[in-house]
Amino acid sequence: MTARTTRRSAGLLLFRHTDEGLQVLLGHMGGPLWAKKEAGAWTVPKGEYEPGEPAREAARREFQEELGLVPPDGEAVPLGEVTQKNGKIVTAWAVRADPDLSGFTPGTFAMEWPPRSGRVQEFPELDRVAWLGLERAREVIIAAQTAFLDRLAEHSG
């Protein structure tokens, strides 16, 4: 019997300071299961990586795959890890940046839809991205990832 490997994801949480306060860039999960949901349907742009791949490199690669945008350079503030309800461990870094989002072209995934139809369809991994203030971000982000928002707020003072 083999032990199931813990799934790990890494991501970049972009932030900026505006007249309205601190804002973070989150993505709304794509596909039919999330289409009509807001609360718990937003995430740090992230993706899975294999053991042996440095998490920070994976975070940059996944940012590009998920958003179709070059990951920003700049100081990467470690936000640590969280364990989501599904058991996945997510590691994130915060980077201060304000990229042009007009080039947003999400990666895609395939799934059978409708269920048991035998039809496989492609869906965007993230169907939209948005800058959200911390209060709004806390309302919609995956529950475990609120810790990243708290850690960023502590770092930003």
Contacts in CASP RR format, 6 or more apart in sequence:
PFRMAT RR
TARGET T0000
AUTHOR 0000-0000-0000
METHOD contacts of the structure
MODEL  1
MTARTTRRSAGLLLFRHTDEGLQVLLGHMGGPLWAKKEAGAWTVPKGEYE
PGEPAREAARREFQEELGLVPPDGEAVPLGEVTQKNGKIVTAWAVRADPD
LSGFTPGTFAMEWPPRSGRVQEFPELDRVAWLGLERAREVIIAAQTAFLD
RLAEHSG
5 51 0 8 1.000
6 87 0 8 1.000
6 88 0 8 1.000
6 89 0 8 1.000
7 48 0 8 1.000
7 86 0 8 1.000
7 87 0 8 1.000
7 88 0 8 1.000
7 89 0 8 1.000
8 48 0 8 1.000
8 49 0 8 1.000
8 51 0 8 1.000
8 55 0 8 1.000
8 88 0 8 1.000
8 89 0 8 1.000
8 90 0 8 1.000
8 91 0 8 1.000
9 46 0 8 1.000
9 47 0 8 1.000
9 48 0 8 1.000
9 49 0 8 1.000
9 62 0 8 1.000
9 88 0 8 1.000
9 89 0 8 1.000
9 90 0 8 1.000
9 91 0 8 1.000
10 46 0 8 1.000
10 47 0 8 1.000
10 49 0 8 1.000
10 55 0 8 1.000
10 56 0 8 1.000
10 58 0 8 1.000
10 59 0 8 1.000
10 62 0 8 1.000
10 90 0 8 1.000
10 91 0 8 1.000
10 92 0 8 1.000
11 44 0 8 1.000
11 45 0 8 1.000
11 46 0 8 1.000
11 47 0 8 1.000
11 58 0 8 1.000
11 59 0 8 1.000
11 62 0 8 1.000
11 63 0 8 1.000
11 90 0 8 1.000
11 91 0 8 1.000
11 92 0 8 1.000
11 93 0 8 1.000
12 44 0 8 1.000
12 45 0 8 1.000
12 46 0 8 1.000
12 59 0 8 1.000
12 60 0 8 1.000
12 63 0 8 1.000
12 71 0 8 1.000
12 72 0 8 1.000
12 76 0 8 1.000
12 92 0 8 1.000
12 93 0 8 1.000
12 94 0 8 1.000
12 95 0 8 1.000
13 24 0 8 1.000
13 25 0 8 1.000
13 44 0 8 1.000
13 79 0 8 1.000
13 92 0 8 1.000
13 93 0 8 1.000
13 94 0 8 1.000
13 95 0 8 1.000
13 148 0 8 1.000
13 152 0 8 1.000
14 24 0 8 1.000
14 25 0 8 1.000
14 72 0 8 1.000
14 94 0 8 1.000
14 95 0 8 1.000
14 96 0 8 1.000
14 97 0 8 1.000
14 98 0 8 1.000
14 99 0 8 1.000
15 22 0 8 1.000
15 23 0 8 1.000
15 24 0 8 1.000
15 25 0 8 1.000
15 94 0 8 1.000
15 95 0 8 1.000
15 96 0 8 1.000
15 97 0 8 1.000
15 152 0 8 1.000
15 156 0 8 1.000
16 22 0 8 1.000
16 23 0 8 1.000
16 96 0 8 1.000
16 97 0 8 1.000
16 98 0 8 1.000
16 131 0 8 1.000
17 23 0 8 1.000
17 96 0 8 1.000
17 156 0 8 1.000
18 131 0 8 1.000
20 133 0 8 1.000
21 133 0 8 1.000
22 133 0 8 1.000
22 134 0 8 1.000
22 152 0 8 1.000
22 153 0 8 1.000
22 156 0 8 1.000
23 131 0 8 1.000
23 132 0 8 1.000
23 133 0 8 1.000
23 134 0 8 1.000
24 131 0 8 1.000
24 132 0 8 1.000
24 133 0 8 1.000
24 134 0 8 1.000
24 137 0 8 1.000
24 149 0 8 1.000
24 152 0 8 1.000
25 45 0 8 1.000
25 129 0 8 1.000
25 130 0 8 1.000
25 131 0 8 1.000
26 42 0 8 1.000
26 43 0 8 1.000
26 44 0 8 1.000
26 45 0 8 1.000
26 129 0 8 1.000
26 130 0 8 1.000
26 132 0 8 1.000
26 137 0 8 1.000
26 140 0 8 1.000
26 141 0 8 1.000
27 42 0 8 1.000
27 43 0 8 1.000
27 44 0 8 1.000
27 45 0 8 1.000
27 126 0 8 1.000
27 128 0 8 1.000
27 129 0 8 1.000
27 130 0 8 1.000
28 34 0 8 1.000
28 38 0 8 1.000
28 41 0 8 1.000
28 42 0 8 1.000
28 126 0 8 1.000
28 127 0 8 1.000
28 128 0 8 1.000
28 129 0 8 1.000
28 130 0 8 1.000
29 41 0 8 1.000
29 42 0 8 1.000
29 43 0 8 1.000
29 125 0 8 1.000
29 126 0 8 1.000
29 127 0 8 1.000
30 106 0 8 1.000
30 123 0 8 1.000
30 124 0 8 1.000
30 125 0 8 1.000
30 126 0 8 1.000
30 127 0 8 1.000
31 111 0 8 1.000
31 123 0 8 1.000
31 124 0 8 1.000
31 127 0 8 1.000
32 113 0 8 1.000
32 123 0 8 1.000
34 41 0 8 1.000
34 127 0 8 1.000
35 127 0 8 1.000
38 139 0 8 1.000
38 140 0 8 1.000
39 139 0 8 1.000
39 140 0 8 1.000
40 140 0 8 1.000
40 141 0 8 1.000
40 142 0 8 1.000
40 143 0 8 1.000
41 140 0 8 1.000
42 132 0 8 1.000
42 137 0 8 1.000
42 140 0 8 1.000
42 141 0 8 1.000
42 142 0 8 1.000
43 126 0 8 1.000
43 141 0 8 1.000
43 142 0 8 1.000
43 145 0 8 1.000
44 90 0 8 1.000
44 92 0 8 1.000
44 141 0 8 1.000
44 145 0 8 1.000
44 148 0 8 1.000
45 62 0 8 1.000
45 63 0 8 1.000
45 66 0 8 1.000
45 67 0 8 1.000
45 126 0 8 1.000
45 129 0 8 1.000
46 59 0 8 1.000
46 62 0 8 1.000
46 66 0 8 1.000
46 90 0 8 1.000
46 92 0 8 1.000
47 58 0 8 1.000
47 62 0 8 1.000
47 65 0 8 1.000
47 66 0 8 1.000
48 62 0 8 1.000
48 88 0 8 1.000
49 55 0 8 1.000
49 58 0 8 1.000
49 61 0 8 1.000
49 62 0 8 1.000
55 91 0 8 1.000
56 76 0 8 1.000
56 93 0 8 1.000
59 71 0 8 1.000
59 91 0 8 1.000
59 92 0 8 1.000
59 93 0 8 1.000
60 71 0 8 1.000
63 69 0 8 1.000
63 71 0 8 1.000
64 70 0 8 1.000
64 71 0 8 1.000
65 107 0 8 1.000
65 125 0 8 1.000
66 106 0 8 1.000
66 107 0 8 1.000
66 125 0 8 1.000
66 126 0 8 1.000
67 104 0 8 1.000
67 105 0 8 1.000
67 106 0 8 1.000
67 126 0 8 1.000
67 129 0 8 1.000
68 103 0 8 1.000
68 104 0 8 1.000
68 105 0 8 1.000
68 106 0 8 1.000
68 107 0 8 1.000
69 99 0 8 1.000
69 101 0 8 1.000
69 103 0 8 1.000
69 104 0 8 1.000
70 99 0 8 1.000
71 95 0 8 1.000
72 95 0 8 1.000
72 97 0 8 1.000
72 99 0 8 1.000
74 95 0 8 1.000
74 96 0 8 1.000
74 97 0 8 1.000
75 95 0 8 1.000
75 96 0 8 1.000
76 93 0 8 1.000
76 94 0 8 1.000
76 95 0 8 1.000
77 93 0 8 1.000
77 94 0 8 1.000
77 95 0 8 1.000
77 152 0 8 1.000
77 155 0 8 1.000
78 93 0 8 1.000
79 91 0 8 1.000
79 92 0 8 1.000
79 93 0 8 1.000
79 94 0 8 1.000
79 147 0 8 1.000
79 148 0 8 1.000
79 151 0 8 1.000
79 152 0 8 1.000
80 91 0 8 1.000
80 92 0 8 1.000
80 148 0 8 1.000
80 151 0 8 1.000
81 89 0 8 1.000
81 90 0 8 1.000
81 91 0 8 1.000
82 89 0 8 1.000
82 90 0 8 1.000
82 92 0 8 1.000
82 144 0 8 1.000
82 145 0 8 1.000
82 147 0 8 1.000
82 148 0 8 1.000
83 89 0 8 1.000
83 90 0 8 1.000
83 144 0 8 1.000
84 90 0 8 1.000
84 142 0 8 1.000
84 143 0 8 1.000
84 144 0 8 1.000
84 145 0 8 1.000
85 143 0 8 1.000
85 144 0 8 1.000
90 144 0 8 1.000
90 145 0 8 1.000
92 145 0 8 1.000
92 148 0 8 1.000
94 148 0 8 1.000
94 151 0 8 1.000
94 152 0 8 1.000
94 155 0 8 1.000
101 129 0 8 1.000
104 129 0 8 1.000
106 124 0 8 1.000
106 125 0 8 1.000
106 126 0 8 1.000
106 127 0 8 1.000
107 124 0 8 1.000
107 125 0 8 1.000
107 126 0 8 1.000
108 122 0 8 1.000
108 123 0 8 1.000
108 124 0 8 1.000
108 125 0 8 1.000
109 122 0 8 1.000
109 123 0 8 1.000
109 125 0 8 1.000
110 120 0 8 1.000
110 121 0 8 1.000
110 122 0 8 1.000
110 123 0 8 1.000
111 120 0 8 1.000
111 121 0 8 1.000
111 123 0 8 1.000
112 118 0 8 1.000
112 119 0 8 1.000
112 120 0 8 1.000
112 121 0 8 1.000
113 119 0 8 1.000
113 120 0 8 1.000
113 121 0 8 1.000
113 123 0 8 1.000
132 140 0 8 1.000
134 149 0 8 1.000
134 152 0 8 1.000
134 153 0 8 1.000
137 149 0 8 1.000
138 146 0 8 1.000
138 149 0 8 1.000
141 149 0 8 1.000
END
